């Protein structure tokens, strides 16, 4: 398994780069988030990598950060998501934006990524729902503004109290955006008890 490469950048042809590591040229595909941060040709670069072995060949993917690689691997675990789609997601939005879209269950943000349709976006949201907090706790927490974090906490409280997602979502829409968690839960329970 190749987990990291350190070498000289020889060529850049998005999404692929050529990296010389002690005389061996590695073709590595990178997301645009990594590509935009690459140094000039002839300079040294360090990439964290993921090696995929398939029937039709060995494919090497490179990332500037460990968080990018972790996210890429989480995306690959989802049924119907291949390396090309995973790279497109990482190229089309930051990890923080992806974590926020997942936390808030916003399929529309994912559908802006080329190659992601409604069904794929919904599958991504469903599959990644609980995984981001486990594998990237810092990113998942940082992706939510205080108002979004409060909304998320209120929704989790309502779900824990036995309400379904549709009921919780309907109650959340009626709350002011800057409501505190405790006030929001009280107000939501009042709204739900009337319905």
C-alpha positions as CSV (number, residue, x, y, z in Angstrom):
1,X,0.0,0.0,0.0
2,X,1.3,3.4,-0.9
3,X,0.2,5.9,1.8
4,X,2.4,8.9,1.1
5,X,4.6,10.3,-1.7
6,X,7.2,12.9,-1.4
7,X,8.9,14.1,-4.6
8,X,9.3,16.6,-7.4
9,X,6.3,17.9,-9.3
10,X,7.0,17.2,-13.0
11,X,3.6,17.8,-14.7
12,X,0.1,19.1,-14.0
13,X,-2.8,18.0,-16.2
14,X,-5.9,18.3,-14.1
15,X,-7.0,16.2,-12.4
16,X,-3.7,14.2,-12.9
17,X,-0.2,15.1,-11.9
18,X,3.2,13.4,-12.4
19,X,5.4,13.2,-9.4
20,X,9.1,12.1,-9.5
21,X,10.0,10.1,-6.4
22,X,13.7,9.1,-6.6
23,X,13.6,8.6,-10.3
24,X,10.2,6.8,-10.5
25,X,7.3,8.9,-12.0
26,X,4.0,8.4,-10.3
27,X,0.8,9.4,-12.0
28,X,-1.5,10.6,-9.3
29,X,-5.1,11.9,-9.6
30,X,-5.9,14.7,-7.2
31,X,-9.1,16.7,-6.4
32,X,-9.1,20.3,-7.4
33,X,-8.8,21.4,-3.8
34,X,-5.4,19.8,-3.7
35,X,-4.5,20.8,-7.3
36,X,-5.0,24.5,-6.7
37,X,-2.5,24.4,-3.7
38,X,0.3,22.6,-5.6
39,X,3.6,24.3,-5.9
40,X,5.2,25.2,-9.3
41,X,6.7,22.6,-11.5
42,X,10.1,21.4,-10.4
43,X,9.3,22.0,-6.7
44,X,8.9,19.4,-4.0
45,X,5.5,18.2,-2.9
46,X,4.2,15.8,-0.3
47,X,0.9,14.0,-0.9
48,X,-1.1,11.6,1.3
49,X,-2.3,8.9,-1.0
50,X,-4.9,6.2,-1.6
51,X,-4.1,3.2,-3.8
52,X,-7.0,1.6,-5.6
53,X,-6.4,-1.8,-7.2
54,X,-9.0,-2.9,-9.8
55,X,-9.2,-5.4,-12.6
56,X,-8.2,-2.7,-15.1
57,X,-5.2,-1.3,-13.2
58,X,-3.7,0.3,-10.2
59,X,-4.9,3.9,-9.5
60,X,-3.2,6.4,-7.2
61,X,-5.1,9.3,-5.7
62,X,-3.3,12.1,-3.8
63,X,-4.4,14.6,-1.2
64,X,-3.0,17.6,0.5
65,X,-4.5,16.8,3.8
66,X,-5.5,13.7,5.8
67,X,-9.0,15.0,6.1
68,X,-9.4,15.0,2.3
69,X,-8.2,11.3,2.2
70,X,-10.5,10.3,5.0
71,X,-13.5,12.0,3.2
72,X,-12.5,10.4,-0.1
73,X,-12.5,6.9,1.6
74,X,-15.8,7.6,3.2
75,X,-17.3,8.5,-0.2
76,X,-15.9,5.3,-1.8
77,X,-17.7,3.2,0.8
78,X,-21.1,4.4,-0.5
79,X,-22.8,2.1,-2.9
80,X,-22.6,3.5,-6.5
81,X,-19.9,6.1,-5.7
82,X,-16.7,5.5,-7.5
83,X,-13.3,7.3,-7.4
84,X,-14.3,9.8,-10.2
85,X,-17.5,10.8,-8.3
86,X,-15.6,11.1,-5.0
87,X,-13.0,13.3,-6.7
88,X,-15.8,15.4,-8.2
89,X,-17.3,16.0,-4.8
90,X,-14.0,17.0,-3.2
91,X,-13.3,19.2,-6.2
92,X,-16.8,20.8,-6.1
93,X,-17.0,21.7,-2.5
94,X,-14.8,22.0,0.6
95,X,-14.9,19.3,3.3
96,X,-16.5,21.9,5.6
97,X,-19.2,22.6,3.0
98,X,-19.8,18.9,2.5
99,X,-20.0,18.3,6.3
100,X,-22.5,21.2,6.6
101,X,-24.6,19.9,3.7
102,X,-24.7,16.5,5.3
103,X,-25.5,17.9,8.8
104,X,-28.3,20.0,7.4
105,X,-29.4,17.4,4.9
106,X,-29.2,19.8,2.0
107,X,-29.3,17.7,-1.2
108,X,-29.4,20.9,-3.4
109,X,-25.8,21.8,-2.4
110,X,-24.6,18.4,-3.5
111,X,-26.5,18.5,-6.7
112,X,-24.4,21.5,-7.8
113,X,-21.4,19.2,-8.1
114,X,-21.2,17.9,-11.7
115,X,-22.3,14.3,-12.0
116,X,-24.4,14.3,-8.8
117,X,-28.1,13.9,-9.4
118,X,-30.9,14.0,-6.9
119,X,-30.8,10.3,-6.1
120,X,-27.1,10.2,-5.6
121,X,-27.2,13.4,-3.5
122,X,-29.9,11.8,-1.3
123,X,-27.9,8.6,-1.0
124,X,-24.8,10.6,0.0
125,X,-26.7,12.5,2.7
126,X,-28.2,9.3,4.1
127,X,-24.9,7.3,4.1
128,X,-22.7,10.1,5.5
129,X,-25.2,11.3,8.1
130,X,-23.6,9.7,11.1
131,X,-20.1,9.0,9.7
132,X,-18.7,12.6,9.5
133,X,-19.0,13.2,13.2
134,X,-17.1,9.9,13.9
135,X,-14.3,10.3,11.3
136,X,-13.9,14.1,11.2
137,X,-15.3,15.4,14.4
138,X,-13.5,18.8,14.2
139,X,-14.7,19.4,10.6
140,X,-18.3,18.3,11.3
141,X,-18.6,20.6,14.4
142,X,-16.9,23.5,12.7
143,X,-19.1,23.2,9.6
144,X,-22.1,24.3,11.6
145,X,-22.5,28.0,12.5
146,X,-23.9,28.5,16.1
147,X,-27.4,28.9,14.6
148,X,-27.1,25.7,12.6
149,X,-25.6,23.9,15.6
150,X,-28.6,25.0,17.7
151,X,-31.1,23.8,15.0
152,X,-29.2,20.5,14.8
153,X,-29.3,20.0,18.6
154,X,-33.1,20.9,18.6
155,X,-33.7,18.3,15.8
156,X,-31.7,15.6,17.6
157,X,-33.7,16.3,20.9
158,X,-37.0,16.0,19.0
159,X,-35.9,12.8,17.4
160,X,-34.8,11.4,20.8
161,X,-38.2,12.2,22.1
162,X,-39.8,10.0,19.5
163,X,-40.8,12.5,16.8
164,X,-40.0,11.5,13.2
165,X,-37.7,13.6,10.9
166,X,-40.7,15.1,9.0
167,X,-42.3,16.3,12.3
168,X,-39.0,17.7,13.6
169,X,-38.3,19.4,10.3
170,X,-41.7,21.0,10.2
171,X,-41.3,22.3,13.7
172,X,-37.8,23.7,13.0
173,X,-39.0,25.7,10.0
174,X,-41.4,27.6,12.3
175,X,-38.8,28.6,14.8
176,X,-36.8,31.8,14.6
177,X,-33.3,31.2,13.1
178,X,-31.4,32.5,16.2
179,X,-33.4,30.6,18.8
180,X,-31.4,29.0,21.7
181,X,-31.5,25.2,22.1
182,X,-33.6,25.1,25.3
183,X,-36.1,27.8,24.0
184,X,-36.2,26.0,20.6
185,X,-37.0,22.6,22.1
186,X,-39.8,24.2,24.3
187,X,-41.3,26.1,21.3
188,X,-41.0,23.0,19.1
189,X,-42.8,20.8,21.6
190,X,-45.6,23.3,21.9
191,X,-46.0,23.4,18.1
192,X,-45.9,19.6,17.8
193,X,-48.5,19.2,20.7
194,X,-50.9,21.4,18.8
195,X,-50.6,19.4,15.6
